[in-house]
Amino acid sequence: MSAAESQSSLEAKLKALHCHFTWDIDTNRSKLLRLVEKLKDIGTEEGNIWLGHIYNLQGYIHYQLGLNEDAQCFLSKATEAFHQSRKVSDEGPWLLVNYGNLAWLHHQLGEKAESQTYLSKVDTLLKEYPSPSQDELHPEIYAEKAWTLMKFGKDKKVMVADYFQRAIRMQPDMVEWNTSYMIASVNRYSNKPEKETLEKMRMAKEQDPENLYLAVLELEQRAKKGERIEDEARELARKVLKNPVSSYSGMKTLLRVYKNYVSADEAIDLAEEALAKHPDERYLKRCAALCYKWRIVFHNDSHIKQNTIHRAISLHKEVISLYPHSALLMKISLANVYAKSNQGLAKAEQIYQELLIMDLKPVEKQMVYNYYAKYLNFDQKDSRRSIEYHKKVAAIPQQSYYRENSVKLLEKTEGRKRSRIQGRVDEFLAFMGIEES
């Protein structure tokens, strides 16, 4: 075989692999940088069943960011993590994606022999551990692909559910796959969880009783159905506080449950208690900042203490510095907190003006316009300019929560029959065709 034919054959084999390098993954640099920050918060404590998957994704991301040495380091860590987490054998089908990634990385680095070695390892594993279903990929591949795509937004939700279901159908004894499928499929934004969903979550919780994230999520869904869950929430909080700090611990969701169904003040107390135990954990600082924002911004309390606002501002500033690539929403939150402080409107306006001139993606721009419109209405008492910014949101042709929200608010304004300003809103809605959507 000629050198050209050999190279062509190698590339064909690489393209046939199922790994991060061949999956349809968004490689937008800013998104990847935000994802790196998110993955760091999951934690790398011993016993984390997803540790190999975390390192695999970290390796791929760092390659896309041009950090080849870091990429190789993370992929090697993934190999070791899989060896340690699967006690039955050092080698197994759980390494298929990892070896595929290593084959691709060495190929991209011009290391042909090493790439061929990992291609051979993949072939050997597929022969030793064929898929239980002849027409489908190995369940380990489906499960890792599902877990990976969970990190790339709600638009992947249907695909994630399908891949988890395929994996579970072929290998139903993998408890963590069932748990992750439930976590991925539950609609956190629905106020009316279906009875079937609640039953499935209850069964998943029984199968995976140590998973506190799932337990908190199930508790939240029951609260939405009208159950009184205050005592259970407090009991779960004691358990969550004992576990290692991680975005998988359930702490953020638990704080949201406290805010909505227990008490916003108790949510702050719980966040501060967690921070007292782990004062250097940036994830807990982020959670605490959220709690203070909920208390200050969403509770119409004119008598709120200024030291509470000062604590919120301090936490927000620290979190912004700790998450430089994921700071947009926290900056908006900081502006809204400033707006509630004594003589803080000028500072809030300054932050918003800085955000308004940033080079943002359409959805990010919609988010800034939407929040600024609400700030203008509620804090600046400027309904005319508020309407103008809601119109700016609607004018961006990108489906999102922020566009839907601004459109609803504009439609409410339409129904109130307000003066000349309302006439302009009517014309704008008709021009955009919004009333027909």
FINU-123427 format. One record per atom (N, C-alpha, C): x, z, y. Coordinates in pm, whole numbers, plus 50000, padded with zeros to 5 digits. Example, Ala and Ser with C-alpha at 12.3 -4.5 7.8 and 13.67 -1.06 7.14 Angstrom:
2
513195078049431
512305078049550
513205078049670
512855070849775
513675071449894
512905078750003
REM end
This chain:
437
500845000049881
500005000050000
500885000050124
500574991250220
501354990450343
501125002850428
502005004650528
501875016250617
500545015850691
500135003850733
498865002450806
497695005950717
497735001450590
496655004350496
496615019250464
497805025250451
497885039650424
497275047750539
497605043550662
497065050450779
495545048750787
495075036750757
493635034050759
492905042450654
493505043750535
492915051650428
492855066450466
493925071450529
493975085450572
492875088250675
492725079250772
491735081050877
490305080650820
490095071950721
488775071150657
488435084250587
489425090050519
489215102750450
488935114050550
489645113650661
489435124050763
488025123050822
487575110950849
486245109050907
485135113150810
485445112850681
484445116650579
484335131750561
485275139150620
485235153850608
484075159550687
483645171450646
482605178650720
483235191150779
483565190250908
484225201350978
483975199851127
484505208851205
484255208751350
484675195551415
485725189351362
486235176951422
485315165051399
484405166051304
483495154851276
482045158151311
481765170651347
480415174351387
480195170251532
478955168251568
478605164151704
478585176451794
479785180251841
479925192351922
480255188452066
479555194552160
479785192152302
481175197152340
482025188052389
483405191752422
483615192852573
482515194752648
482655197052791
483545209152815
484565207652899
485585217952913
485015231252965
484155230553067
483615243053121
482755250353018
482035242652938
481205248952834
482085255452728
483175248852691
484075254452591
484735267252642
485095267352770
485715279452827
484725291052827
483465288152856
482445298752850
482265303752707
482345294552613
482165298152472
483325306852422
484535304152470
485665312652433
485395327052475
484865328852596
484535342352643
483455348652557
482485340552518
481395345752435
481895349852297
482765341752238
483265344752104
484115357452103
484825360052211
485645372152218
484785384652211
483545383652258
482665395352260
482045398352124
482135388952030
481565391451898
482335402451827
483625402951851
484435413251788
485095408151661
486235413951628
486985409551510
487265421251416
486335430751415
486545442351329
486495438351182
487205445851100
487235443150957
485835444450898
485485435250812
484175435550750
483175426150814
483525420250929
482655410350993
482605397950905
481455395150845
481325384350749
481535370750813
481355370050945
481495357251016
482875355451079
483825364151046
485125363751111
485845350451089
485785345350966
486415332350939
485785321351021
484465321651035
483755311551114
484145312551262
484275325051311
484665327151450
486035320951476
487005323851389
488355318451407
488375303251391
487565298051299
487485283551283
487045276751413
485985282051472
485485276351596
486475278351709
487115289951715
488145292451816
489275282251804
489675279351679
490745269651659
490375255951712
489165251451681
488715238351728
488635237951881
488075248451941
487945248852086
489305248452154
490245256352102
491565256652165
492285243252151
492035236152041
492595222552032
491995213652141
490685214352160
490015206152261
490485209752401
490925222152420
491435226452550
492915223252568
493515216752467
494925212852476
495905223752438
495425234352375
496275245752337
496535244952186
497455236052147
497655232852005
498205244551924
499135252151981
499705263451908
498625274151883
497835276751984
496735286351968
495735281351864
495475268351867
494535262551770
495025264951628
496305262251604
496865264051470
496845278851429
497105287651526
497095301951498
495695306551457
494675302151529
493305306151497
492855300651361
493225288251330
492825282551202
493535289551086
494765294051109
495465301951006
494795315550989
494355321551101
493625334251093
492315332451017
491665320751037
490415317950966
490655317750815
491735310950774
492065310450631
492225324450573
492975332850644
493215346550599
491925354650597
491085352850699
489825360250705
488915356550588
488875343750551
488065339550437
488625345450308
489935345950295
490545351950177
490125366550162
490075373750275
489785388050271
488295391050256
487455382550312
486015385450312
485345381850180
485885372250108
485295368249980
486135374249869
485715385649820
486525393349726
486635386749587
485715377549557
485695371949422
486895363149392
487435356649496
488545347549475
489195344249608
490505341549607
491195337249728
490745323249771
490525314649671
490135300749699
488675298849661
487965291449742
486565288649711
485975279049812
484715275049796
484105265149883
483945269650028
484055282750052
483995287750189
485175282950273
486205277150208
487365272050280
487265257050311
486175250550269
486055236150289
486155232050436
485435238850521
485455235450664
486815238750724
487365250150687
488665254350739
489765244350701
489805240350575
490825230550532
490585217050598
489325213450619
489035201050691
489555201550833
489355212850900
489885214551036
491405213351038
492065219750941
493535219250935
494045205150907
493315197850823
493695183850796
493625175750925
492575177751001
492415170451127
493465174751230
493705187851242
494665192551342
496045186951315
496515187551189
497845182251157
497905167251181
496805160251152
496755145851179
496905143051329
496185150651410
496235148651554
497615152151610
498315161051543
499665164851587
500745155751530
500315145551453
501265135851397
501965140851272
501435151251209
502045157051090
501305151850966
501675139950925
500925132850822
500965139950687
502135144850647
502275151250516
501395163750507
501415171950614
500595184150615
499105180750612
498735170250685
497345165950685
496905161750546
497755154350477
497435149750342
497315161650246
498135171850267
498075183850182
496695190250190
496165191550312
494845197950328
493715188850281
493905175850292
492915166650235
492825168550084
493995170350022
494025172549876
493375185749840
493565196049924
492945209049899
491425207949904
490915199949999
489465197850009
488955190849884
489655180449840
489255173249720
489205182449598
490215190949586
490275200249472
489095209949474
488785215449592
487675224849603
486345218249569
486165205849615
484905198849589
484725195849440
485845193549371
485775191149227
485505204149151
486135215049195
485975227949127
484635234549160
484135232049281
482885238249326
481945227749383
481385219449298
480465208949348
479195215149404
478545207849492
477295212649550
476235214049440
475425224649445
474335226149346
473335214849350
473265208049464
472355196549478
473175183849497
472985174349411
473825162349409
473725154449540
472565154749603
472335146549722
472615154049852
473125166349843
473345174149965
474765179649969
475165183850090
476475189950107
476505203550039
477705209150026
477815222449970
477145232450064
476425242450011
475735252150099
476665259350196
477915261550158
478865268050249
479075259550375
479065246350359
479225237450474
477995238150563
476805237550502
475575238450581
475525251550659
475885262550593
475805275650658
476755276550777
477985271750759
478945272550870
478555263150984
478025251450949
477595242251054
476425248351132
475505254651062
474365261151128
474855272151221
475745280751171
476275291751252
476975286251376
477735275551360
478475269651472
477535263951577
476545256251534
475625249951629
474755260151701
474585272151643
473865282851712
474515285951846
475795283451858
476535286951980
476435276252087
475715265252060
475695254052153
474325251352212
473495261752222
472275260452300
471005259352218
469885261652290
468565261852226
468145248152176
468715237352232
468315223952188
468785220952045
469655229451990
470135227751852
469305236051754
468265242951803
467545252751723
466945246851596
466315235051608
465675228751491
466715225151387
467835219651432
468915215751342
469515227951272
469715238651350
470275251051294
469365256451184
468065256951210
467115262051111
467145253450984
467215240251002
467235231150887
468475233550800
469645234850863
470875236750787
470875250250715
470415260750782
470345273750715
469385273150596
468245266650614
467275265650506
467845258150387
468585247450412
469225239950302
470215248750227
471035256150303
472025264950240
471335275750157
470305281850213
469605292850145
468885287850020
468315276050028
467605270349914
468535268749793
469775264749819
470725262749710
471425275649668
471555285149762
472275297549732
471525309249796
470385313049739
469495322849802
470025337249806
471115340149735
471605353849729
472505357549848
472765348249939
473625351050055
472785357650165
472845370950168
472005378650260
472265374950405
473545373450443
473865370750583
473325357250630
473155347650537
472555334950577
471075336850609
470375344450526
468965347250554
468805354550687
469685364250712
469615371850836
469845362850957
470885354550950
471195345751063
470105335351085
469485330850976
468365321450988
467225327951066
466915340451036
465845347351106
466205349451253
467435353351279
467885355551417
467805342551497
468165331551432
468165318551500
466765313151523
465835316451433
464515310251438
463485317951519
463725331051543
462745338851618
462725334251764
461555333351820
461395329351960
461435341752048
462595344452107
462735356452189
461905355852317
461495343852356
460815342252484
459295342152470
458815342352346
457375342352324
456835356552333
455715358052403
455075371252413
454085373652301
453915363652214
452955364752104
453595360451972
454435369051914
455065365451786
454025363751676
454235353751592
453275351051484
453405361551374
452285364151307
452245374051200
453215370351089
453295357251057
454205352650951
455655355450988
456005353551116
457365356251162
457705370951147
456795379651186
457025393951173
457235398151029
456465392250938
456595395550796
457955390950742
458375379050783
459685374050740
460805382750793
460665387250918
461695395950976
461725409350904
460575414650868
460525427250795
461245425950661
461005414950590
461655412650461
463155410950478
463565403650582
464995401650606
465675414950637
464985423650711
465545436750745
465715445350620
464775444350528
464875451850402
466065447050318
466325433850323
467455428250248
468795431550312
468785433250445
470035435450519
469885447850608
469735459650547
469405471850624
470505476250720
471745471850698
472845476050785
472965467550910
472205456650918
472305447651033
471435452951146
472045459851241
471295466151349
470785455951450
471485444751465
471005434351556
469645429351511
469525426751381
468245422251326
467195433151342
467575445751319
466635456851331
466075457951473
466955456351572
466515457051712
465615445251746
465965433451698
465175421551725
463775422851665
463715428251542
462425430251477
461595440651553
462245450851603
461565461051682
460965455051809
461725446351874
461235439851996
460005431351969
460015424051858
458865415651825
457625424051797
457815435451733
456675444351708
456145450251838
457035453351930
456615458752060
455765448452135
456135435752121
455365425252186
453935424452132
453755428752007
452415428851946
451615441351986
452235450052064
451505461752113
451825474752042
452765474651948
453125487051878
453895496351971
453725509251953
454505519152026
455825521251952
456925518252016
458215518151945
459265527052013
458835535352108
459795543152186
460705551852098
460105559152004
460895568151920
461855560251831
461375549251775
462255540951690
463405535151772
463125531251896
464175525751982
465275536052006
464855548252033
465845558952059
466645562051932
465975561551818
466685563951691
467695552751663
467295540351689
468205529051670
469405530051765
469155534851885
470235536151983
471355545151930
470985556051860
472005565051804
472885557551703
472255548651625
473005541151524
473895530551589
473355523551689
474125513051757
475345519051825
475195530751884
476315537151953
477465540751859
477155542651731
478185546351633
478975534251583
478415522351599
479065510251546
480115504851643
481065496651591
482045490451680
481355481951787
481965481051903
481415473252013
481475458451979
480345451651993
480265437351961
478945431952016
478945419252052
477695412952094
476755411451976
477255413751854
476425413551734
475865427451701
476175437351783
475755451151753
474285453551783
473695445151867
472305446851906
472125454452036
473215458352101
473135466552221
472375459552334
472695447052363
472045440152475
470535438952452
470145434952331
468725433752300
468045447352305
468735457652258
468175471152262
467935475752406
468865472752494
468695476352634
467495469052695
467295456552652
466125449152699
464825455552648
464855460252523
463705467352467
463435480052548
464485487452580
464335499452663
463695495952797
464215485452860
463725481452992
462235477852988
461835470452885
460455465452878
459465475352820
459925484152727
458955492252651
459255507152652
460385511252708
460705525552714
460835529652861
461975526852920
462205530553060
463475523653109
463405517753229
464595511453288
465675521753317
465265533753355
466245544353380
466925548653251
466165549353141
466775552753012
467715541752965
467405529252999
468305518252964
469655520053033
469625523953162
470865526653235
471615538253171
470905548853136
471545560453074
472225556652943
471555548152863
472135543952735
473375535452758
473305526152852
474455517552882
475645525952931
475375535753016
476445544353067
477025553052956
476185557452864
476675565452751
477625557052664
477235544552640
478095535552562
479425533252633
479355531352766
480575529252844
481475541552845
480865553252845
481665565652842
482455566652713
481885561552603
482585561652474
483655550852467
483405539452535
484335528152531
484535522752673
485255530152757
485345526652900
486025513452932
486775507852838
487505495452866
486825482952808
485665484552747
485005473252681
484225464952784
484695452752805
484065444352908
482625440752872
482325439352742
480965435852702
479975446752743
480375459252730
479505470252769
479345470952921
480385467052993
480275466453140
479265455653180
479265444653107
478295433953133
476875438953104
476715445952993
475405451552959
474925461453065
475835470053111
475465479953212
475075473253343
475815462853381
475485455653505
474075449853497
473725444453380
472375439053360
471315449853379
471565461653322
470605472653332
470365476553478
471455477353554
471295480953694
470535470053771
470795457553738
470065446653804
468575447753773
468245450053646
466835451453607
466165462753687
466875473753700
466305485453769
466125482653918
467085475853980
467075474154126
466225462254170
466375451054099
465755438554144
464305437454097
464025441553973
462705439153916
461745450853931
462215462253984
461325473554009
461205475354161
460035473154211
459805473754355
459805488354402
461015493454421
461185507554456
461995508554585
461295511054693
461965511654824
462815524254840
462635533854749
463355546554761
464535547554664
464955536354609
466055536754514
467325541654584
468075550054516
469255556054577
470345545754601
471035547054715
472095537554748
473285538854653
473535550854598
474655551954504
474385544154375
473085542554340
472735534054226
473065519554257
472755515154378
473065501454420
474575499454426
475295509354476
476755508154484
477385507054345
476855514654250
477345513754112
477075499854055
475895494454085
475545480954038
476485470454096
476765471554225
477655461954291
479065462754232
479545474954211
480885476754154
480985470554015
479975473053930
479975467353795
479915452053799
479055446653884
478935432053894
480265425653933
480925431354032
482205425754076
483235425953963
483265437053889
484225438253779
483905428053668
482635426753635
482235417353530
482555402953570
482345399453695
482655385953743
484145382953724
484995392953750
486435390853731
486815390053583
486035396853497
486345397053354
485825384653281
484825378053339
484245365953280
484315354553382
485515349953414
485645339853522
484935326753495
484745323153367
484125310253334
482625311453309
482105323753307
480675326053279
480025334053391
480555332653512
480195341853619
479025337253706
478535325053688
477535319753781
476295328653790
475685331853675
474475339953675
474755354053729
475945359353698
476285372853747
476475372653899
476945361653956
477075360554102
475695360254167
474775353054104
473385352954154
472815367054149
473055373854037
472585387454020
473165396654128
474455394954157
475105403154260
474445400754395
474155388154427
473485385054554
472145392154563
471395391954453
470065398354453
470155413554464
471205419354407
471415433754422
471775437054567
472675429054625
473035431154766
471795430754855
470865421754824
469665420054906
468825432654912
468965441354811
468175453754806
468915465454869
470165463354910
470955474254966
470735474955117
471135486055176
471015487555321
471895477155390
471285468955473
472005458755550
472765449155460
472175445855341
472875437255247
472465422755249
471505418955333
471015405255333
472095395355375
472935399155467
474005390155513
474975387055399
475305397155321
476215395155208
475545386655100
474275389155075
473535381154977
473495366555020
473205364255148
473145350555199
474505343655187
475575350955213
476925345255202
477205340555059
476845348754960
477075345054820
476265332754785
474995332554825
474155320954793
474685308254859
475155309254982
475675297255050
476915291854978
477725300854924
478895296554847
478465289554718
477405294754655
476925288654531
476255275154557
475585273954669
474835261654699
475745249554719
476985251854758
477905240554781
478825237954662
478655245654554
479495243654435
479115230754363
480075224954293
479845212954211
479315217754076
478005216954058
477365222553939
476665211753858
476435214753731
475635206053647
474175206953691
473355196853655
471955196953700
471205209953670
471325215053546
470595227353512
471125239153592
472425239753612
473005250653692
472535249853836
472455237753889
471965235954027
470495240154036
469705236453935
468315240853932
468225256053934
469095262553856
469085277153848
469385283353985
470405278354053
470775283754183
469645281554284
469105269454289
467995266454380
466785275454352
466475277254224
465305285154185
465455299654230
466615305554202
466825319454242
466895320754394
467495310954459
467595311554605
466215310554668
465365302154611
463995300754661
463255314054652
463425321154541
462755334154525
463335344554620
464645344054639
465295353054734
464755350654875
464625337954912
464095334655045
462675339955063
461875339054957
460485343154966
460345358454969
461015365254876
460805379554862
461685388154953
462915383654978
463835391855057
463935387355202
463955374355224
464025369255361
462655366855422
461595367555340
460215365255387
460085351555454
460765341755398
460755328155455
460105318755353
458775318355351
458065310455251
458275295555268
458455290955393
458645276555416
459925271555349
461035278555374
462285274155312
462265276455161
461565286955118
461435289254974
460795277254906
459715272154965
459045260454909
459985248454905
460775246755009
461715235555013
462705236054896
463175248054862
464145249054753
463475247954617
462255252354602
461535249754477
461325234654460
461095227654569
460975213054564
462285206554519
463405212354566
464715207154525
464905208654374
464455219854319
464545222054175
463745211254102
462495209454144
461605199854077
462115185554088
462835182654194
463315169054217
464465165154125
465105174954062
466205171953968
465585168353833
465745156053786
465065151553662
465695156953535
465635170053519
466215176553402
465245187353355
464745186253231
463835196353180
464565209553160
464015220253212
464625233353197
463585243953233
463895256353199
463015267453237
462865267953389
463965265753462
463935267153607
463055256553672
463065244453618
462205233953673
460735237353646
460445241553523
459065245253488
458575256653577
459435266453600
459065277953682
458805273953826
459665265653884
459485261354022
458225252854037
457975244253939
456775235953943
455515244653941
455505254853856
454335263953850
454115270953983
455215275354044
455085282254172
454605272754281
455065260354277
454585250454373
453095247654354
452685247054228
451265244454200
450385255954247
450905268354236
450155279754288
449995278554439
451075274354503
451025272554647
450005261754683
449955251354603
449005240354626
447575245654626
447285254854535
445925259854521
445495269254631
446415273554715
446065283354819
445665276854951
445765264154958
445315256555077
445925262055205
447215261255210
447895266755327
448165255855431
447805257055546
448195250055667
448905236755647
449745232955744
450445220155739
451505220055631
452135231255608
453185231955506
452625227855371
451395232255344
450805229055216
450545214155201
450235207655310
450025193255304
451275186055256
452445190855302
453705184755258
453935187255109
453575199255062
453735202454920
452875193154836
451615191054881
450705182054808
451305168154795
451835163154907
452425149654907
453615149054812
454425159754816
455605159954730
455215160154582
454255168654545
453805169454406
453245156054358
452485149454444
451935136454407
453035126154389
454015126454479
455135116954472
455935118754344
456135131654304
456915134454183
456095132554056
454755131254071
453905129853953
453815142653873
454085153953936
454145166653865
452785171053817
451715167953897
450405172953859
449905166553730
450575155853687
450145149053564
450955153353444
452025160853464
452915164453353
452395176553279
REM end
